[in-house]
Amino acid sequence: MTTAEAERPASSSGSSSSTVANGQRGVSRVLAKLSHSLAEGEYYEAHMMYRTLYFRYTAQKRFEDCLDLLYDGAQKLIERQQESSAADLCLLLVDTLEKRPQTDNDTDNFQWIPRLGDLIRDLSPSTVERETLIHRVVKWSIGVHGHFGHPMLHKLIANVFWTEENIEAARHHYLLCQDGSLCGYVLIMISERKGFRSEVDLFVVQVVLQQLSLEDRKSADDTFSEYTRYHPKLLRNEFPFKEPLLNFLYFLLRLIEAKSALGFRALRKLYDPSLKRDVSFNKYLTKIGMIYFDEQPEPVHAGPTGLGGMFGDIFNHLMQGFEDEDEEPNRPQRQGQQQRLNANSELD
């Protein structure tokens, strides 16, 4: 081996080590300036330094350092009422989550769900970028956890919207949180606040059909049980109910368990007059027939597609400021219902 050949590896290694050392010194300098800018209230400069570090960390594939930096930075900027800048860091955080290599171990992804929920909660509804952040977070979770994203994430987002009295947005995410008891309780509260007594059954029917269409049978069972057991305006809180559509759901859930396609068709025919109270029921039942009874799909009619189209319909009509009618005598109340809307207690 010649002297030149012997020296090449050492020279290459030395150059690489020097580059890494220079990069680390550069990051250290930016971090020092960042700390000074935050202390002096120079938030625009601090925001730009966070972005600089984001680019450096991701280029070096230091994804965990980048995530921790952005999370800490977003919290600090929120504390200082710099929510637009904080939201930008939140979006960079999601971008980093998307860029880092995925592993079979879901622990690292799962731990970011409550952290992202905290950031969404701490950003005010008036922050323009928050809606984009929510969409990006859900999209990331779908890519990692499949289906419609992680149920806990939807529960956290739903609790945020519920606290802000954004009922329709909260309802959408409660529907996807796979907690039927909580969903049923929320529907009771919405029904009592916004619905006529004559519409008390419509709230739960639409949601249970939607849950079944999403192949979430357990949540559908739990939602129906919670709603019918505790709703104070139902004339009966157990089968047979006074409301025909509740009896329809009762039979439907049992026919799904029995996998009786013949019974399903007969049930639809028997309750057709009641099912016509809302035109959306037919499309849910068509999908339910395909999923649980191997029925062939009916011809597709033009109309809204996707989750947004499915989840609108009658609920939008019911939310137009209706006031309650005279109340029925109070039923026994389930203990601890209000605490179920507290995200922190749900995660303990």
Residue frames relative to the residue before (quaternion, step in Angstrom):
aa qw qx qy qz dx dy dz
M 1.0000 0.0000 0.0000 0.0000 0.00 0.00 0.00
T 0.3885 -0.7247 0.5217 0.2273 3.56 -0.85 1.00
T 0.6614 -0.5008 0.3821 0.4071 3.52 -1.33 0.32
A 0.6402 0.5361 -0.3220 0.4462 3.56 1.01 -0.86
E 0.6647 0.5024 -0.3057 0.4608 3.55 1.00 -0.92
A 0.6542 0.5204 -0.3118 0.4516 3.56 1.00 -0.79
E 0.6986 0.4854 -0.2735 0.4489 3.53 1.07 -0.75
R 0.5390 0.6691 -0.4025 0.3159 3.60 1.11 -0.56
P 0.6843 0.4720 -0.3218 0.4532 3.63 0.72 -0.90
A 0.6483 0.5210 -0.3205 0.4533 3.56 0.94 -0.85
S 0.6533 0.5161 -0.3091 0.4597 3.54 0.99 -0.87
S 0.6610 0.5049 -0.3026 0.4653 3.58 0.96 -0.91
S 0.6618 0.5040 -0.2999 0.4670 3.55 0.96 -0.92
G 0.6512 0.5212 -0.3143 0.4532 3.54 0.98 -0.81
S 0.6445 0.5190 -0.3158 0.4642 3.54 1.04 -0.81
S 0.6518 0.5125 -0.3116 0.4641 3.55 1.01 -0.86
S 0.6604 0.5067 -0.3086 0.4603 3.57 0.92 -0.90
S 0.6391 0.5304 -0.3211 0.4550 3.54 1.04 -0.81
T 0.6441 0.5268 -0.3178 0.4546 3.56 1.01 -0.85
V 0.6524 0.5099 -0.3067 0.4693 3.56 0.97 -0.91
A 0.6595 0.5152 -0.3071 0.4531 3.56 0.93 -0.93
N 0.6479 0.5118 -0.3160 0.4673 3.57 0.97 -0.84
G 0.6464 0.5238 -0.3172 0.4552 3.55 1.02 -0.85
Q 0.6600 0.5078 -0.3067 0.4609 3.56 0.98 -0.83
R 0.6431 0.5065 -0.3235 0.4746 3.56 1.02 -0.80
G 0.6316 0.5347 -0.3305 0.4538 3.57 1.06 -0.76
V 0.6492 0.5060 -0.3083 0.4769 3.58 0.99 -0.86
S 0.6432 0.5331 -0.3231 0.4446 3.57 0.97 -0.85
R 0.6454 0.5157 -0.3203 0.4637 3.56 1.02 -0.80
V 0.6591 0.4992 -0.3129 0.4675 3.58 0.95 -0.86
L 0.6373 0.5273 -0.3291 0.4555 3.57 0.98 -0.79
A 0.6406 0.5156 -0.3240 0.4677 3.58 1.01 -0.79
K 0.6599 0.4921 -0.3036 0.4797 3.59 0.95 -0.86
L 0.6196 0.5529 -0.3340 0.4459 3.58 1.06 -0.80
S 0.6611 0.5038 -0.3057 0.4644 3.56 0.88 -0.92
H 0.6503 0.5101 -0.3101 0.4698 3.57 1.00 -0.82
S 0.6548 0.5189 -0.3199 0.4468 3.61 0.91 -0.87
L 0.6474 0.5077 -0.3209 0.4692 3.59 0.96 -0.81
A 0.6618 0.5145 -0.3040 0.4527 3.56 0.95 -0.89
E 0.7321 0.4187 -0.2264 0.4873 3.58 1.04 -0.77
G 0.5125 -0.6694 0.4110 0.3468 3.60 1.25 0.01
E 0.4578 0.6584 -0.4630 0.3775 3.57 1.21 0.44
Y 0.0619 -0.8835 0.4640 0.0167 3.55 0.56 1.23
Y 0.5971 0.5470 -0.3801 0.4470 3.59 1.06 -0.57
E 0.6603 0.4946 -0.3051 0.4757 3.58 0.93 -0.89
A 0.6353 0.5270 -0.3302 0.4579 3.58 0.99 -0.80
H 0.6321 0.5354 -0.3232 0.4576 3.56 0.99 -0.86
M 0.6750 0.4927 -0.2976 0.4616 3.59 0.90 -0.90
M 0.6480 0.5095 -0.3244 0.4640 3.58 1.06 -0.68
Y 0.5947 0.5409 -0.3595 0.4739 3.58 1.10 -0.63
R 0.6590 0.4988 -0.3104 0.4696 3.58 0.96 -0.84
T 0.6234 0.5395 -0.3359 0.4554 3.59 1.02 -0.79
L 0.6775 0.4833 -0.2882 0.4736 3.56 0.92 -0.91
Y 0.5846 0.5687 -0.3659 0.4483 3.58 1.10 -0.69
F 0.6872 0.4766 -0.2882 0.4665 3.59 0.83 -0.97
R 0.6651 0.5029 -0.3123 0.4551 3.60 0.96 -0.80
Y 0.6738 0.5004 -0.3008 0.4530 3.56 0.88 -0.94
T 0.6899 0.4696 -0.2996 0.4623 3.60 0.84 -0.90
A 0.6184 0.5312 -0.3516 0.4602 3.60 1.07 -0.66
Q 0.7064 0.4213 -0.2427 0.5144 3.57 1.13 -0.69
K 0.4077 -0.7320 0.4426 0.3196 3.59 1.36 -0.01
R 0.3915 0.6822 -0.5039 0.3569 3.56 1.07 0.78
F 0.0289 -0.8788 0.4763 0.0035 3.53 0.75 1.14
E 0.6623 0.5065 -0.3275 0.4446 3.60 0.92 -0.80
D 0.6283 0.5140 -0.3322 0.4804 3.59 1.03 -0.77
C 0.6500 0.5257 -0.3123 0.4513 3.55 0.98 -0.85
L 0.6512 0.5198 -0.3156 0.4541 3.59 0.92 -0.88
D 0.6714 0.4952 -0.3003 0.4625 3.57 0.87 -0.93
L 0.6423 0.5315 -0.3185 0.4511 3.57 0.98 -0.86
L 0.7021 0.4756 -0.2730 0.4542 3.58 0.82 -1.02
Y 0.6365 0.5215 -0.3314 0.4616 3.59 1.00 -0.78
D 0.6675 0.4876 -0.2947 0.4795 3.56 0.92 -0.92
G 0.6626 0.5159 -0.3063 0.4483 3.58 0.98 -0.86
A 0.6408 0.5200 -0.3282 0.4597 3.58 0.96 -0.84
Q 0.6486 0.5163 -0.3205 0.4582 3.59 0.95 -0.83
K 0.6751 0.4980 -0.3021 0.4527 3.57 0.90 -0.91
L 0.6735 0.4818 -0.3055 0.4700 3.59 0.96 -0.78
I 0.6070 0.5294 -0.3589 0.4716 3.61 1.08 -0.61
E 0.6360 0.5350 -0.3211 0.4541 3.58 0.97 -0.85
R 0.7344 0.3908 -0.2167 0.5108 3.58 1.13 -0.67
Q 0.5192 -0.6859 0.3768 0.3435 3.58 1.28 0.49
Q 0.4689 0.6288 -0.4692 0.4057 3.59 1.11 0.72
E 0.0190 0.8853 -0.4645 0.0106 3.54 0.81 1.07
S 0.6146 0.5434 -0.3638 0.4412 3.60 1.01 -0.63
S 0.6623 0.4807 -0.2933 0.4942 3.57 0.99 -0.85
A 0.6330 0.5304 -0.3276 0.4590 3.57 1.02 -0.81
A 0.6499 0.5177 -0.3172 0.4572 3.58 0.96 -0.85
D 0.6147 0.5367 -0.3473 0.4620 3.58 1.05 -0.70
L 0.6527 0.4931 -0.3151 0.4811 3.59 0.98 -0.79
C 0.6085 0.5462 -0.3492 0.4576 3.58 1.08 -0.68
L 0.6554 0.4995 -0.3090 0.4748 3.58 0.98 -0.81
L 0.6342 0.5065 -0.3271 0.4840 3.59 1.07 -0.71
L 0.6015 0.5555 -0.3513 0.4542 3.57 1.11 -0.68
V 0.6604 0.4866 -0.3052 0.4837 3.59 0.92 -0.89
D 0.6194 0.5433 -0.3352 0.4570 3.56 1.04 -0.79
T 0.6514 0.5082 -0.3060 0.4731 3.58 1.03 -0.80
L 0.6230 0.5325 -0.3321 0.4670 3.58 1.02 -0.77
E 0.6672 0.4981 -0.2952 0.4685 3.56 1.04 -0.78
K 0.6936 0.4996 -0.2740 0.4409 3.58 1.07 -0.75
R 0.6441 0.5509 -0.3539 0.3955 3.57 0.95 -0.75
P 0.5869 -0.5992 0.4044 0.3646 3.59 -1.03 0.68
Q 0.3532 -0.7316 0.5462 0.2041 3.55 -1.02 0.84
T 0.1674 -0.7758 0.6024 0.0845 3.55 -1.08 0.77
D 0.6402 -0.5185 0.3940 0.4076 3.55 -1.29 0.17
N 0.6276 0.5205 -0.3313 0.4748 3.58 1.21 -0.46
D 0.2475 -0.8165 0.5102 0.1086 3.57 -0.48 1.20
T 0.4109 0.7476 -0.4594 0.2476 3.61 1.23 -0.12
D 0.6708 0.5095 -0.3095 0.4411 3.59 0.87 -0.94
N 0.6611 0.4857 -0.3103 0.4804 3.59 0.99 -0.76
F 0.6597 0.5370 -0.3119 0.4232 3.56 0.92 -0.92
Q 0.6565 0.5299 -0.3299 0.4236 3.60 0.94 -0.79
W 0.6437 0.5243 -0.3353 0.4455 3.59 1.15 -0.40
I 0.5085 0.6609 -0.4299 0.3461 3.61 1.16 -0.28
P 0.7063 0.4175 -0.2983 0.4877 3.68 0.71 -0.85
R 0.6174 0.5404 -0.3592 0.4447 3.60 1.06 -0.61
L 0.6558 0.4858 -0.3075 0.4892 3.57 0.96 -0.83
G 0.6216 0.5395 -0.3375 0.4567 3.57 1.05 -0.73
D 0.6350 0.5264 -0.3255 0.4622 3.59 1.03 -0.78
L 0.6658 0.5045 -0.3102 0.4538 3.58 0.92 -0.87
I 0.6407 0.5142 -0.3208 0.4714 3.58 0.98 -0.83
R 0.6537 0.5198 -0.3058 0.4570 3.57 0.98 -0.87
D 0.7170 0.4759 -0.2597 0.4381 3.59 0.91 -0.91
L 0.6079 0.5131 -0.3633 0.4849 3.59 1.21 -0.33
S 0.4399 -0.7075 0.4825 0.2705 3.58 -0.84 0.91
P 0.6283 -0.5615 0.3784 0.3830 3.62 -1.13 0.55
S 0.6404 0.5440 -0.3256 0.4334 3.59 1.15 -0.53
T 0.5090 0.6297 -0.4312 0.3981 3.60 1.24 -0.15
V 0.4378 -0.7477 0.4320 0.2505 3.56 -0.40 1.26
E 0.7118 0.4887 -0.2675 0.4276 3.57 0.91 -0.90
R 0.5004 0.6893 -0.4324 0.2958 3.61 1.18 -0.29
E 0.6308 0.5324 -0.3409 0.4499 3.60 0.96 -0.77
T 0.6408 0.5071 -0.3173 0.4812 3.58 1.00 -0.84
L 0.6310 0.5411 -0.3290 0.4482 3.57 0.99 -0.85
I 0.6549 0.5115 -0.3193 0.4555 3.60 0.87 -0.91
H 0.6552 0.5045 -0.3126 0.4674 3.60 0.92 -0.87
R 0.6677 0.5006 -0.3035 0.4598 3.59 0.94 -0.87
V 0.6540 0.5141 -0.3171 0.4553 3.58 0.96 -0.84
V 0.6594 0.4921 -0.3111 0.4755 3.58 0.94 -0.86
K 0.6401 0.5242 -0.3253 0.4579 3.59 0.97 -0.82
W 0.6348 0.5168 -0.3241 0.4743 3.59 1.00 -0.82
S 0.6741 0.5010 -0.2955 0.4553 3.56 0.91 -0.93
I 0.6107 0.5318 -0.3529 0.4688 3.60 1.05 -0.67
G 0.6651 0.5128 -0.3024 0.4508 3.56 0.96 -0.86
V 0.7160 0.4367 -0.2433 0.4872 3.57 1.08 -0.74
H 0.8147 0.2854 -0.1105 0.4925 3.56 0.80 -1.07
G 0.4748 -0.7027 0.4260 0.3151 3.61 1.24 -0.14
H 0.7743 0.3496 -0.2704 0.4530 3.54 -1.42 -0.02
F 0.7736 -0.3072 0.2473 0.4959 3.60 -0.66 -1.11
G 0.6770 -0.4368 0.2858 0.5189 3.56 1.26 0.28
H 0.6737 -0.5095 0.3406 0.4129 3.57 -1.26 0.23
P 0.5260 -0.6627 0.4285 0.3171 3.63 -0.82 0.94
M 0.6316 0.5408 -0.3490 0.4322 3.60 0.98 -0.75
L 0.6178 0.5402 -0.3470 0.4540 3.58 1.03 -0.74
H 0.6639 0.4956 -0.3066 0.4686 3.58 0.93 -0.86
K 0.6317 0.5240 -0.3426 0.4572 3.59 1.02 -0.71
L 0.6522 0.5134 -0.3167 0.4591 3.59 0.96 -0.84
I 0.6655 0.4883 -0.2994 0.4785 3.57 0.95 -0.89
A 0.6344 0.5363 -0.3287 0.4493 3.57 0.98 -0.84
N 0.6547 0.5151 -0.3154 0.4545 3.59 0.95 -0.83
V 0.6093 0.5417 -0.3454 0.4648 3.57 1.10 -0.70
F 0.6943 0.4680 -0.2773 0.4712 3.58 0.81 -1.00
W 0.6329 0.5376 -0.3393 0.4419 3.58 1.00 -0.79
T 0.6393 0.5270 -0.3168 0.4618 3.57 0.97 -0.87
E 0.7104 0.4347 -0.2423 0.4977 3.56 1.09 -0.77
E 0.4283 -0.7270 0.4279 0.3240 3.60 1.35 0.06
N 0.3886 0.6464 -0.5319 0.3849 3.55 1.07 0.82
I 0.1730 -0.8711 0.4505 0.0907 3.54 0.48 1.31
E 0.6762 0.5024 -0.3177 0.4352 3.60 0.82 -0.89
A 0.6641 0.4829 -0.3103 0.4791 3.60 0.92 -0.85
A 0.6335 0.5216 -0.3346 0.4633 3.60 0.99 -0.79
R 0.6485 0.5346 -0.3185 0.4384 3.57 0.89 -0.90
H 0.6317 0.5437 -0.3303 0.4430 3.57 0.96 -0.87
H 0.7287 0.4215 -0.2502 0.4782 3.59 0.85 -0.91
Y 0.5876 0.5381 -0.3836 0.4670 3.61 1.09 -0.52
L 0.6061 0.5728 -0.3450 0.4307 3.57 1.07 -0.73
L 0.7504 0.3927 -0.1953 0.4946 3.59 1.09 -0.72
C 0.5529 0.6497 -0.3873 0.3497 3.61 1.24 -0.01
Q 0.3632 -0.7747 0.4533 0.2500 3.59 1.33 -0.02
D 0.5395 0.5351 -0.4413 0.4774 3.55 1.02 0.90
G 0.2070 -0.8412 0.4882 0.1055 3.55 0.17 1.30
S 0.6283 0.5392 -0.3483 0.4394 3.60 1.00 -0.74
L 0.6608 0.4851 -0.3000 0.4880 3.57 0.96 -0.86
C 0.6384 0.5294 -0.3251 0.4543 3.57 0.96 -0.85
G 0.6569 0.5124 -0.3097 0.4582 3.58 0.96 -0.85
Y 0.6493 0.5173 -0.3128 0.4615 3.55 1.00 -0.83
V 0.6446 0.5153 -0.3165 0.4677 3.58 0.96 -0.86
L 0.6454 0.5200 -0.3204 0.4586 3.58 0.97 -0.82
I 0.6066 0.5393 -0.3570 0.4623 3.61 1.04 -0.70
M 0.6715 0.5009 -0.2997 0.4565 3.58 0.88 -0.93
I 0.6547 0.5003 -0.3162 0.4702 3.58 0.96 -0.84
S 0.6520 0.5279 -0.3103 0.4470 3.57 0.93 -0.92
E 0.6838 0.4864 -0.2944 0.4574 3.58 0.90 -0.88
R 0.7031 0.4718 -0.2690 0.4590 3.57 1.01 -0.78
K 0.8397 0.2719 -0.0706 0.4647 3.56 0.87 -0.97
G 0.7430 0.4728 -0.2287 0.4149 3.59 1.09 -0.53
F 0.5065 -0.5857 0.5312 0.3439 3.51 -1.33 0.39
R 0.6111 -0.5449 0.4161 0.3957 3.55 -1.16 0.45
S 0.6458 0.5360 -0.3232 0.4372 3.60 1.02 -0.74
E 0.7054 0.4403 -0.2562 0.4928 3.60 1.24 -0.33
V 0.3388 0.7948 -0.4636 0.1964 3.57 1.28 0.08
D 0.6840 0.4844 -0.2916 0.4610 3.60 1.07 -0.64
L 0.6007 0.6130 -0.3606 0.3652 3.58 1.08 -0.68
F 0.5990 0.5847 -0.3711 0.4020 3.60 1.01 -0.72
V 0.7508 0.4070 -0.2254 0.4688 3.56 0.73 -1.04
V 0.6021 0.5718 -0.3748 0.4124 3.61 1.03 -0.68
Q 0.6807 0.4910 -0.3120 0.4452 3.57 0.78 -0.94
V 0.6845 0.4918 -0.2986 0.4476 3.58 0.87 -0.92
V 0.6551 0.5004 -0.3263 0.4627 3.61 0.89 -0.83
L 0.6445 0.4998 -0.3296 0.4756 3.60 0.98 -0.75
Q 0.6333 0.5200 -0.3318 0.4674 3.58 1.02 -0.72
Q 0.6561 0.5073 -0.3167 0.4603 3.59 0.92 -0.86
L 0.6456 0.5003 -0.3194 0.4805 3.58 0.99 -0.76
S 0.6356 0.5245 -0.3244 0.4643 3.58 1.05 -0.74
L 0.6805 0.4486 -0.2692 0.5130 3.57 1.21 -0.55
E 0.4568 -0.7136 0.4130 0.3340 3.58 1.36 0.18
D 0.4762 0.6315 -0.4515 0.4130 3.54 1.07 0.80
R 0.0964 -0.8570 0.5054 0.0292 3.56 0.48 1.23
K 0.6474 0.5344 -0.3397 0.4242 3.60 0.88 -0.83
S 0.6635 0.4907 -0.3099 0.4721 3.58 0.92 -0.89
A 0.6185 0.5422 -0.3421 0.4544 3.59 1.05 -0.76
D 0.6540 0.5040 -0.3067 0.4735 3.59 0.94 -0.89
D 0.7000 0.4801 -0.2749 0.4516 3.57 0.83 -0.99
T 0.6276 0.5315 -0.3333 0.4609 3.59 1.03 -0.78
F 0.6658 0.5022 -0.2942 0.4668 3.56 0.90 -0.96
S 0.6647 0.5108 -0.3022 0.4538 3.59 0.92 -0.90
E 0.6699 0.5022 -0.2971 0.4591 3.58 0.89 -0.95
Y 0.6875 0.5055 -0.2819 0.4384 3.55 0.84 -1.02
T 0.7311 0.4332 -0.2550 0.4614 3.58 0.77 -1.00
R 0.6534 0.5294 -0.3217 0.4351 3.58 1.07 -0.59
Y 0.8285 0.2844 -0.1022 0.4715 3.57 0.92 -0.90
H 0.5019 0.6503 -0.4601 0.3367 3.62 1.13 -0.13
P 0.3857 -0.7733 0.4534 0.2181 3.63 -0.56 1.11
K 0.7056 0.4768 -0.2748 0.4463 3.60 1.17 -0.40
L 0.4815 0.6244 -0.4634 0.4045 3.58 1.23 0.12
L 0.4850 -0.6845 0.4637 0.2849 3.58 -0.95 0.87
R 0.7605 0.0649 -0.0680 0.6425 3.55 1.26 -0.51
N 0.2874 -0.7823 0.5318 0.1505 3.56 -1.02 0.78
E 0.7319 0.2762 -0.2422 0.5740 3.54 1.20 0.52
F 0.6244 -0.5469 0.4077 0.3805 3.55 -1.28 0.41
P 0.5621 -0.2278 -0.7943 0.0339 1.62 -1.93 1.65
F 0.3967 -0.7276 0.5184 0.2108 3.54 -0.96 0.94
K 0.5406 -0.6055 0.4727 0.3431 3.55 -1.27 0.33
E 0.6718 0.4633 -0.2862 0.5022 3.58 1.20 -0.53
P 0.4706 -0.7180 0.4325 0.2755 3.63 -0.56 1.11
L 0.6692 0.5160 -0.3216 0.4272 3.61 0.91 -0.83
L 0.6111 0.5266 -0.3604 0.4684 3.58 1.11 -0.49
N 0.6247 0.5034 -0.3349 0.4942 3.58 1.06 -0.66
F 0.6006 0.5562 -0.3524 0.4536 3.58 1.08 -0.71
L 0.6742 0.4824 -0.2991 0.4724 3.59 0.89 -0.90
Y 0.6089 0.5633 -0.3463 0.4382 3.56 1.00 -0.82
F 0.7008 0.4483 -0.2659 0.4870 3.58 0.86 -0.96
L 0.6282 0.5600 -0.3413 0.4187 3.59 0.97 -0.86
L 0.6646 0.5092 -0.3081 0.4518 3.59 0.87 -0.91
R 0.6834 0.4667 -0.2875 0.4822 3.57 1.05 -0.68
L 0.6234 0.5202 -0.3447 0.4712 3.60 1.06 -0.59
I 0.6042 0.5371 -0.3539 0.4704 3.59 1.09 -0.65
E 0.6434 0.5161 -0.3140 0.4702 3.55 1.00 -0.85
A 0.7247 0.4262 -0.2336 0.4885 3.57 1.00 -0.84
K 0.3071 -0.7810 0.4847 0.2464 3.61 1.32 -0.27
S 0.3476 0.7500 -0.4802 0.2934 3.55 1.02 0.90
A 0.2385 -0.7930 0.5479 0.1187 3.56 -0.21 1.27
L 0.6285 0.5376 -0.3337 0.4523 3.58 1.01 -0.78
G 0.6613 0.4991 -0.2985 0.4738 3.56 0.97 -0.87
F 0.6217 0.5489 -0.3360 0.4464 3.59 1.04 -0.77
R 0.6724 0.4868 -0.3010 0.4694 3.59 0.89 -0.89
A 0.6549 0.5047 -0.3128 0.4675 3.58 1.00 -0.82
L 0.6362 0.5382 -0.3250 0.4471 3.57 1.02 -0.79
R 0.6504 0.5120 -0.3169 0.4630 3.57 0.93 -0.86
K 0.6616 0.5047 -0.3088 0.4606 3.56 0.94 -0.84
L 0.6594 0.5277 -0.3063 0.4393 3.57 0.96 -0.93
Y 0.7857 0.3227 -0.1553 0.5044 3.58 0.93 -0.91
D 0.2769 0.8061 -0.4896 0.1840 3.58 1.24 0.26
P 0.6439 0.5170 -0.3577 0.4361 3.68 0.84 -0.76
S 0.6861 0.4648 -0.2912 0.4780 3.61 0.94 -0.81
L 0.6479 0.5341 -0.3217 0.4375 3.59 1.00 -0.78
K 0.6084 0.5687 -0.3494 0.4294 3.59 1.18 -0.46
R 0.4540 0.6821 -0.4597 0.3424 3.60 1.22 -0.01
D 0.7856 0.0839 -0.0771 0.6081 3.60 1.17 -0.41
V 0.4365 -0.7385 0.4546 0.2396 3.57 -0.68 1.12
S 0.5942 0.5914 -0.3767 0.3940 3.61 1.16 -0.42
F 0.5422 0.6522 -0.4084 0.3375 3.60 1.11 -0.56
N 0.6375 0.5670 -0.3378 0.3974 3.57 0.95 -0.85
K 0.6845 0.4770 -0.3100 0.4559 3.61 0.92 -0.81
Y 0.6111 0.5218 -0.3600 0.4740 3.59 1.09 -0.60
L 0.6816 0.4959 -0.2913 0.4523 3.57 0.89 -0.93
T 0.5875 0.5530 -0.3691 0.4612 3.58 1.12 -0.59
K 0.6830 0.4680 -0.2886 0.4809 3.57 0.91 -0.88
I 0.6222 0.5337 -0.3375 0.4628 3.58 1.03 -0.76
G 0.6343 0.5311 -0.3248 0.4583 3.56 1.01 -0.78
M 0.6511 0.5086 -0.3060 0.4730 3.58 1.02 -0.79
I 0.7099 0.4857 -0.2695 0.4330 3.57 0.88 -0.99
Y 0.8300 0.2889 -0.1055 0.4652 3.54 0.70 -1.13
F 0.7933 0.2938 -0.1433 0.5137 3.60 1.16 -0.52
D 0.4426 -0.7364 0.4243 0.2860 3.59 1.31 0.30
E 0.3196 0.7472 -0.5205 0.2621 3.57 1.01 0.76
Q 0.5105 -0.6278 0.4878 0.3277 3.54 -1.17 0.55
P 0.5251 -0.6506 0.4385 0.3297 3.60 -0.97 0.76
E 0.4567 -0.6561 0.5282 0.2864 3.52 -1.17 0.65
P 0.6650 -0.4834 0.3600 0.4410 3.62 -1.19 0.31
V 0.4359 -0.7140 0.4938 0.2372 3.54 -0.96 0.95
H 0.2064 -0.7702 0.5943 0.1049 3.55 -0.91 0.97
A 0.5793 -0.5882 0.4293 0.3661 3.56 -1.11 0.62
G 0.3692 0.7148 -0.5360 0.2559 3.55 -1.01 0.76
P 0.7380 -0.3877 0.2801 0.4760 3.59 -1.25 -0.07
T 0.1950 -0.7772 0.5897 0.1012 3.55 -1.08 0.74
G 0.7474 0.4139 -0.2862 0.4338 3.54 -1.30 0.24
L 0.7511 -0.4042 0.2722 0.4455 3.55 -1.31 -0.01
G 0.6263 0.5599 -0.3558 0.4094 3.56 0.95 -0.78
G 0.6730 0.4852 -0.2948 0.4741 3.59 0.94 -0.86
M 0.6569 0.5269 -0.3152 0.4376 3.56 0.95 -0.83
F 0.7769 0.4106 -0.1906 0.4377 3.53 0.89 -0.96
G 0.5408 0.6153 -0.4179 0.3928 3.59 1.18 0.18
D 0.4309 0.7652 -0.4233 0.2227 3.52 -0.23 -1.41
I 0.8802 -0.0531 0.0237 0.4710 3.53 -0.97 -0.92
F 0.5995 0.5923 -0.3845 0.3769 3.60 1.02 -0.66
N 0.6202 0.5370 -0.3475 0.4540 3.57 1.01 -0.75
H 0.6432 0.5197 -0.3174 0.4641 3.55 1.05 -0.76
L 0.6880 0.5039 -0.2835 0.4386 3.54 0.94 -0.91
M 0.6894 0.5040 -0.2820 0.4373 3.58 1.15 -0.53
Q 0.4721 0.7001 -0.4272 0.3232 3.60 1.21 0.26
G 0.7381 -0.4786 0.2452 0.4075 3.58 0.86 0.98
F 0.2712 0.7635 -0.5441 0.2178 3.60 1.06 0.54
E 0.2814 -0.7471 0.5757 0.1767 3.54 -1.12 0.69
D 0.5916 -0.5884 0.4198 0.3572 3.54 -1.18 0.58
E 0.3987 -0.6551 0.5770 0.2810 3.52 -1.25 0.52
D 0.7499 -0.3458 0.2670 0.4967 3.56 -1.26 -0.15
E 0.4341 -0.7290 0.4745 0.2345 3.53 -0.89 0.95
E 0.4418 -0.6311 0.5693 0.2871 3.50 -1.29 0.56
P 0.6577 -0.4670 0.3769 0.4553 3.61 -1.21 0.21
N 0.5543 -0.6444 0.4159 0.3233 3.57 -0.98 0.85
R 0.3237 -0.7111 0.5919 0.1980 3.53 -1.13 0.79
P 0.6405 -0.4797 0.4000 0.4468 3.60 -1.24 0.20
Q 0.2998 -0.7805 0.5273 0.1512 3.57 -0.85 0.95
R 0.5091 -0.6377 0.4916 0.3041 3.51 -1.11 0.75
Q 0.4624 -0.6994 0.4734 0.2702 3.58 -0.87 0.94
G 0.8526 0.2042 -0.1343 0.4618 3.53 -1.10 0.75
Q 0.2958 0.7862 -0.5092 0.1873 3.61 1.13 0.41
Q 0.6756 0.5174 -0.3196 0.4169 3.58 0.79 -0.95
Q 0.6289 0.5595 -0.3454 0.4149 3.59 1.03 -0.73
R 0.5798 0.5963 -0.3828 0.4021 3.61 1.16 -0.44
L 0.6404 0.5050 -0.3358 0.4714 3.58 1.22 -0.26
N 0.5603 0.5805 -0.3934 0.4408 3.58 1.29 0.08
A 0.3897 -0.7617 0.4613 0.2348 3.59 -0.38 1.20
N 0.6529 0.5364 -0.3362 0.4159 3.57 0.91 -0.82
S 0.6760 0.4760 -0.3052 0.4725 3.59 0.90 -0.88
E 0.6149 0.5535 -0.3548 0.4354 3.58 1.10 -0.60
L 0.7314 0.4460 -0.2415 0.4559 3.56 1.05 -0.70
D 0.5079 0.6656 -0.4241 0.3453 3.58 1.22 -0.26
